[in-house]
Amino acid sequence: MSKHVAVLMGGWSSEREVSLVSGRECAKALRQGGFQVSEIDVGRDIALVLDRMRPEICFNALHGRFGEDGRIQGLLDIMGIPYTHSGALASAIAMDKVQTKHLCGSVGVPMAEGKVVRRREAFGAMPAPFVVKPISEGSSVGVRIVRNGDNRAPDEDWRYGDDVLVEEFIPGRELTVGVMGDRPLAVTEIKPKEAFFDYTAKYTEGRAVHLVPAPLPSAVYEETLRVALLAHQTIGCRGVTRSDFRYDDTTKSPGRLVFLEINTQPGMTPLSLVPEQAAYHGISFTQLVTWMVEEARCDS
């Protein structure tokens, strides 16, 4: 009999809607791959739901807090249900941009200059332009670019904590690399049609152009692949991840490559970057999610 896979999606984070799209696409592909699939819109009763259902594997299509930060992973470890993507510790570290900077910077991953400040102190924390980020959010949620002439900190409706990460703004090009197990897939250059590749541009068709493979000097291309795999391995990730970079080629050659963050639950929508890179290597979406299920496990 085919394995019973529960696809976890939705939840209650700021990335709920994207997670629902990812989950539905993955569920459809898994059915095409011959699995018995149950779709679960995750609520706070998820432990009871899983205890009644008892799936053999959970495909984690959650994004954002509670689904990407080690908490659902820890629950599945306790329940003994193998799951896709990274384990609890790696997920928690990768979701925390400050801890990721400390750990990856210690092994030579090139990082932007940055510091943690109180939200109300963000303006003037460093010379403009600079970037203000929530410490623990994904999909560019809450990210603000402060440019010369701006004169205010994040708005009063800011919902992402009182501490923020302030980093130098890196001009140039937006790059991303998917990693599948121990294999970096490709470098994609993202050319948003707006000035900033924000949440809307990431998940709205026609708002950005993806160039696969990225038109880069061969040495820069290979270095970007190397650093993405290094970050994946340093944090202890498994399954599929995606690392984001900026490449500043606006001044002298060969330019400056800067690692921004690693995503342990990259998007799995029709517009998403990792499925696009897998397809570049001849790996269909069904083959990709099937591999992820075959690699599912609990932390020891």
C-alpha positions in Angstrom: 0.0 0.0 0.0 1.1 3.6 -0.7 2.4 5.6 2.2 0.0 8.0 4.0 1.4 11.5 3.9 -0.2 14.4 5.8 0.6 17.8 4.2 0.8 20.5 6.9 -0.1 23.9 5.6 -1.8 27.2 6.5 -1.3 27.8 10.2 -1.6 31.2 11.7 1.7 33.0 10.7 1.9 36.1 8.5 2.7 33.7 5.6 -0.5 31.6 5.9 -1.8 32.3 2.4 1.4 31.4 0.7 1.6 28.2 2.8 -1.9 27.2 1.7 -0.8 27.5 -2.0 2.4 25.6 -1.4 0.5 22.9 0.5 -2.1 22.4 -2.2 0.5 22.2 -4.9 2.5 19.6 -3.0 -0.5 17.6 -2.1 -1.5 17.4 -5.8 2.0 16.4 -6.8 2.2 13.7 -4.1 -1.1 12.2 -5.2 0.3 12.1 -8.7 3.4 10.3 -7.2 1.1 7.6 -5.8 0.9 8.6 -2.2 -2.2 8.6 0.0 -2.5 12.3 1.0 -4.4 14.1 3.7 -4.3 17.9 3.7 -4.3 19.6 7.1 -4.9 23.3 7.7 -2.9 23.5 10.9 -4.5 24.8 14.0 -3.4 24.8 17.6 -5.0 21.4 18.0 -2.5 19.8 15.5 -1.2 17.3 18.0 -4.7 15.9 18.6 -5.4 15.8 14.8 -2.2 14.0 14.1 -2.7 11.5 17.0 -6.1 10.6 15.5 -4.9 10.4 11.9 -1.5 8.8 12.5 0.1 9.5 9.1 3.3 7.8 8.3 5.0 11.0 7.2 4.3 14.7 7.5 5.1 16.9 4.5 5.8 20.3 6.1 4.5 23.0 3.8 4.1 25.6 6.6 5.9 28.9 6.3 6.8 31.4 9.0 6.5 31.2 12.8 5.4 27.9 14.4 5.9 26.0 11.1 9.4 27.1 10.2 11.1 27.9 13.5 11.5 24.5 15.1 8.3 24.3 17.0 6.3 22.0 14.7 9.5 20.0 14.2 9.9 19.5 17.9 6.3 18.3 18.2 6.7 15.8 15.4 10.0 14.6 17.0 8.0 13.9 20.2 5.3 12.1 18.3 7.7 10.1 16.3 6.3 11.1 12.9 9.0 11.6 10.2 8.8 15.0 8.5 10.3 16.8 5.5 12.8 19.7 5.6 15.2 20.5 8.4 15.0 19.4 12.0 14.1 21.4 15.1 17.5 22.9 15.9 18.5 23.8 12.4 15.0 25.3 11.8 15.2 27.4 14.9 18.7 28.8 14.1 17.8 29.5 10.4 14.7 31.4 11.4 16.7 33.7 13.7 18.6 36.0 11.4 21.0 37.1 14.2 22.0 33.5 15.2 22.4 32.7 11.5 24.7 35.6 11.0 26.8 34.5 14.0 27.1 30.9 13.0 27.6 31.3 9.2 29.9 34.3 9.7 32.1 32.1 11.9 32.9 29.8 9.0 33.6 32.5 6.5 30.2 33.1 4.9 30.3 36.7 3.6 27.8 38.8 5.6 26.5 42.3 5.5 27.5 44.6 8.4 24.6 44.8 10.9 23.5 45.0 14.5 20.4 44.5 16.6 18.7 47.7 18.0 15.4 48.6 19.5 12.8 49.4 16.9 12.5 53.1 17.9 16.2 53.4 17.5 16.4 52.0 14.0 16.4 55.4 12.3 19.9 56.7 12.4 21.4 53.3 13.5 23.8 53.5 10.6 24.3 55.7 7.6 21.6 55.4 4.9 20.8 53.5 2.9 20.2 50.5 5.3 17.8 47.7 5.7 15.5 47.1 8.8 14.4 43.5 9.2 12.4 41.5 11.8 14.7 39.1 13.5 12.4 36.0 13.0 10.3 36.3 9.8 10.5 35.0 6.3 9.5 36.0 2.7 10.7 39.5 3.3 7.8 40.1 5.7 8.4 43.4 7.5 11.6 44.3 5.6 12.1 48.1 5.1 14.8 49.9 3.1 15.6 53.2 4.7 17.1 55.6 2.2 18.5 59.1 2.4 15.8 61.5 3.4 13.7 59.0 5.3 13.2 60.1 8.9 11.2 57.5 10.8 11.5 54.1 12.3 9.1 51.2 11.5 5.5 52.3 11.9 3.4 51.9 15.0 1.6 49.0 13.4 4.9 47.0 13.4 4.0 43.5 14.7 7.4 41.8 14.6 8.9 42.6 18.0 10.7 45.5 19.7 14.2 44.4 18.5 15.1 44.7 14.9 18.1 43.8 12.8 19.7 46.8 11.0 22.0 45.9 8.1 23.9 47.9 5.5 22.1 48.0 2.1 23.9 46.1 -0.5 23.4 47.5 -4.0 23.5 45.3 -7.1 21.8 42.1 -8.0 19.4 39.6 -6.2 20.6 36.0 -6.3 19.2 32.8 -4.8 20.4 29.2 -4.6 18.3 26.1 -3.8 20.1 23.2 -2.1 18.7 19.6 -2.4 20.4 17.4 0.1 24.1 17.9 -0.5 23.6 19.4 -4.0 23.3 23.1 -4.8 20.9 23.3 -7.7 21.5 26.5 -9.6 21.9 30.3 -9.1 18.9 32.3 -10.1 19.0 36.0 -10.6 15.8 37.7 -9.7 14.9 40.9 -11.5 11.9 42.5 -9.8 9.9 44.9 -11.8 9.6 47.1 -8.7 12.6 48.5 -6.8 12.5 45.8 -4.1 11.8 42.0 -4.2 9.2 42.1 -1.4 6.5 39.7 -0.3 4.1 40.9 -3.1 6.7 40.6 -5.8 7.7 37.1 -4.6 4.1 35.7 -4.8 2.4 37.7 -7.6 2.8 36.4 -11.1 4.5 38.9 -13.4 6.1 41.0 -10.7 9.7 39.6 -11.2 11.8 37.9 -13.9 13.8 34.8 -12.9 17.0 34.1 -14.9 18.2 30.5 -14.5 21.1 30.1 -14.7 22.1 33.6 -13.5 24.3 35.5 -16.1 27.3 35.8 -13.8 31.1 35.4 -14.2 31.8 31.6 -13.8 33.9 32.2 -10.7 31.1 34.2 -9.0 28.5 31.6 -10.0 30.5 28.7 -8.5 31.3 30.7 -5.4 27.6 31.4 -4.8 26.8 27.7 -5.1 29.6 26.9 -2.7 28.5 29.4 -0.1 24.9 28.2 -0.2 25.9 24.6 0.4 28.3 25.8 3.2 25.4 27.7 5.0 23.1 24.7 4.6 25.7 22.3 6.1 26.9 24.7 8.8 23.4 25.2 10.3 22.7 21.5 10.0 19.9 21.6 7.5 18.6 18.7 5.5 16.2 18.2 2.7 15.6 21.3 0.6 16.7 24.9 1.5 17.1 28.1 -0.4 19.8 30.8 0.4 19.4 34.4 -0.7 22.3 36.7 -1.7 23.1 40.1 -3.0 25.9 40.6 -5.5 27.3 44.1 -5.8 28.9 44.5 -9.2 28.3 48.2 -9.3 32.0 49.1 -8.6 35.2 47.1 -9.2 35.4 43.6 -10.6 34.8 40.8 -9.5 32.3 42.5 -7.2 31.1 41.6 -3.7 28.9 38.6 -2.9 26.9 38.9 0.4 24.8 36.1 2.0 21.4 37.4 3.3 19.6 34.4 4.8 18.7 30.7 4.5 15.1 29.5 4.2 14.5 26.0 5.5 10.9 26.0 4.2 11.3 27.6 0.7 8.1 28.3 -1.2 6.6 25.4 -3.2 4.2 27.4 -5.4 4.0 27.6 -9.2 6.1 30.8 -8.9 8.6 29.4 -6.5 12.4 29.3 -7.1 13.4 25.9 -5.9 11.0 24.0 -8.1 12.1 26.2 -11.0 15.8 25.3 -10.3 15.0 21.6 -10.0 13.2 21.7 -13.4 16.3 23.3 -14.8 18.1 20.0 -13.9 15.2 17.9 -15.4 13.7 17.1 -12.0 9.9 17.4 -12.2 7.8 18.9 -9.3 6.4 15.4 -8.6 9.9 14.0 -8.5 11.1 16.8 -6.2 8.3 16.3 -3.6 8.7 12.5 -3.8 12.4 12.8 -3.0 11.5 15.1 -0.1 9.1 12.5 1.3 11.7 9.7 0.9 14.2 11.9 2.8 11.8 12.6 5.7 12.9 11.7 9.2 12.8 12.8 12.8 15.7 14.3 14.7 17.6 11.6 16.7 
